Every structure is written in structure tokens, then in C-alpha cells.
Amino acid sequence: MHNLTANFINETQKLVAKKRMLVFLLLLFFLPLAVAALVSMISGGNSILSLSVFQNLLLGFLTGIVLPLQVFQLTGDLFAGELGDKSIKTVLLRPISRFKVFASKQLAILLLVAISLLIAWLATLVCGLLWMGGAVFGSGLWAGFSSYAVSLLPLAALVTLGTLIAQFFRSGSGALVFCILLFIACKLVVFIIPSLSTYLITSYTDWYTWVGTALTAGKTTSACLFLLASSIISFTAGYVLFDRKEI
Amino acid sequence: MEKVLEISGLTKRYRNNRGIQQVSMDVYKGDIYGFFGPNGAGKTTVMKIITGLCRADQGEIRILGLDVCTQFEQAMRNVGTLIELPDAFEYLSGEQNLRMAARFYPELPKSRVEEVLDWVGLTHCKREKVGHYSLGMKQRLGLAAAILSKPKLVILDEPTNGLDFEGMVEIRDLIVSLARDQQLTFLIASHLIREMEVICNRIGLLYEGKIIRQGLMSDLLQNTDAGPPQSLESFFLQAVQAERGALHA
């Protein structure tokens, strides 16, 4: 367990040490502020957007485009990229099993995604305080937070899928491009065959919209189980490929 | 004598039909074992299999009695390695790279990173990003990472690669002093045969994937016709030529 924690800290440190990650997190905080300020300015200081609408709009943009891209980039960097430049040797030559390396890398990516969601949520609260009438601490606070929190589940499934795909590449950019193309294809195919959406992880990125609605427990449970099953399959297949890698 | 590394019947065949066949060797505590062979003989393959970077088709490896396949974590706790080029994260400083490695060994004191940086002469640039290091500096950092955990077995593949003459002598002296004073055991592959002749006490000669000669350096270099001991270079050339002759006969 100690080695898993040690490598989880190392992987997180590596991700945070990259300048582009810092820039990304700063943008994640300041861009919503800029947008809210602009909207407020255009509307002459009237709060035409409610906090909950603003939060959902931002979350839709994040889970639909930005965070999947972040997931694919991070999985590409930590797996395919490190295999390509062989820097993965630095950890594989330490007293840690490949399973723990594999798991800790994904946990670090998931942590960064969770931090991204948290920063975006905090940014919306600041926007609410400054430009949306200041009604931040009402009953919508919990609903807003839970929307951002549950968005982590489909993104976690995407982390395992991105990791599986990265095992077929030896360059981070190659894996990223393939993942993006696959993501676009998955988004487009449901327009042609809508019934497929049930079986695609990418169709669940907006399931935060279910929170607070009168959905049956059965639908939520089946969605949870589908995401869990997909994650287990992707994780297991990815691990088998990772474990067989010869450096 | 205590066996630190035991390899028996190690075989690995690549798709191009090259690889290693039935490699068996023992390395004892305090040994500096020199691994020789022409390019492509399989030296790096053996080292990669020992450290789990590659898998053998068959054979067994034990480090201090621990099976590398089934007890990998415990076995690797006793091993420090530098295989092929040193691979550090270039966007981190040398010190950060070592501190990350040190997290796997909670028993190490915090001063250990400073200590190894001092040994390899990188204290003055420990906060510089590794991307700005020269090849020699990266090699020194790789050596620092290899000895960081106070391992009982140190596996080095071309450890003086990229070092200037002064650096080569420093690293050679460091290896000898660690083996002598701390009873560290070394397995070293290098093409610098004269360097190896100075520091190794035991050698193994690998040719086309097989170990064709191994033993104590003093025994192997002993001249059969009672003359002065031959050099490692001439021993190497004679052994390789004899093997080529046997293969072509």
C-alpha cells in the first residue's frame, strides 16, 4: 500500500509540475469569471443568468469537451508518452508492482480531473457572489455541487478507456489524436443510431442533468452499473496490455 | 559466500530470432561482476529481465534468495539500477527526481538525497531542470538514483557512458569504494574493457546469447603456459574467435 501511495504522490507531482497544467487550472478559474463579467456588463448589470443555469452551462461545456480532452491528454502523457521516451523505466525499476504503477497513474489523473471540477465549481460560486445577485448559499448550493461531483463518474470511466487506448501507442500525441477522433465518432454516431447511446461511455458525460430530476432509481442504477462494468473491462484489458509491455 | 544474484537457465527469444539461451550465473556478495560481449550479445536483455523490464521465456532469477517473478517488490527493494540511458523526468530538477525515487524507501533519511548528489558531484546544479543537464550529468544523476536506496545489488549498464575522462575515473573509484567499504555487489556491463579490467573481480563473457566463459578474473586470465597473465582484451578476443571457429566448424 505504501508503494501505491508513494507513486500516486509522484504521478500527481509530475502532472502538476507541468506548466500547461497550471495554465489550464488558472484558465478554468478565470475564464468563467470573465464570461460572467462580460454577460453582466452586456446586460447592464442585471443578473440575466441564474447561478444554477450558469453552473449547468459551464458543466456542459466542461464535461462535453474540455475534461474529456484533458483526460485523453493525461492518459496519453502518463502511459504512451512515458513508454515512448522510456521515462517509465524510472518507476518500473523501483520496488513497486506493475499493477500498482498502473492503478496509481489513473488515480492521479482522476484526482486532477476532480480538482478541475472543484475549481470550476468554486469559480461559479464567485461569479454568483459578484454578478448573479449573491444568492450562492441557498438550496442550489448542494444541487450545484452534486452535479459537479457526479460528473466525476463518467469521467472516471473515460480515464480507464483512455488508458486502455494509450496502451496501443508509443507517443502521447498519437494516443491523444486517436482518442479525440474516437470521441468525436462516438458523439456523432448517436445522431445516426440513437439507440447506441445506451452502450457508449461518451453518452453519459451529461448525466449530471439527471441530478435532482424525478428519474426512476432503476435508470440511475443501470447507468451506474454500465459505467462500472465499462470501467472494470477497460481497466482489466488495459492492465493486461500494460503488464505485458517490454521496455 | 553469500549469493546475491542467482540466474539459472534464462532464455528469451525475440521475434527476430535473437535473444539469450540458457544463461546461468551466480554473483556473490562484494563482487564486481563484469558482463562482456560484442554488441547485440544479449547483455542488456539479461539486465532487463533481472529487473522486470522484460520477461524471460524460461529460467529463474533470485536476488538474495527472493524470486524476481513472484516476489518482485521485495526483491527489487535490494536493487539499484541504471539500464541503457538514464531516464529522468526532464521537466523536474535533479533533486526532485531523486526525491520522487526516495518515496519508495520510507526508511531512508531525508539527507540521503543530498548525500548521493554530493557523491556524484551534482550538488551545485541540483535545482536545475534535468532537461538542461549534459549527457554526463544525466549519467551521474542515473548513478545517484541507482545507489540512492543503499541497495545490496547495483546493476549498471554502461555506467560511464557520456562521462569525460575525469568523470570515468571518479565513477570507477566510487564503484570500487562502495564494493570495498559497504560490501555492495555490482553487475556491470560495459564495452570499456580496460576500465572493467581494473575494477572487476569476476567476469562473464556473453556471445550470441550464451555465456561462453565466466569465473574469477584472476583465474580466467591465468596463462596456461605459465607465462604472465594475459590482458582481458586478449582473453576476450581469443574467446570470441574460438567460439566463432567452433560455430563455423
Interface residues (C-beta under 8 A of the other chain):
Chain A: H2 N3 A6 N7 I9 N10 Q13 K14 A17 K18 D85 K86 S87 I88 K89 T90 L92 L93 R94 P95 I96 S97 R98 R244 E246 I247
Chain B: K48 T51 G52 L53 C54 R55 F72 E73 Q74 A75 M76 R77 V79 T81 I83 E84 L85 D87 A88 F89 Y91 L92 Q96 N97 M100 A101 R103 F104 Y105 P106 A145
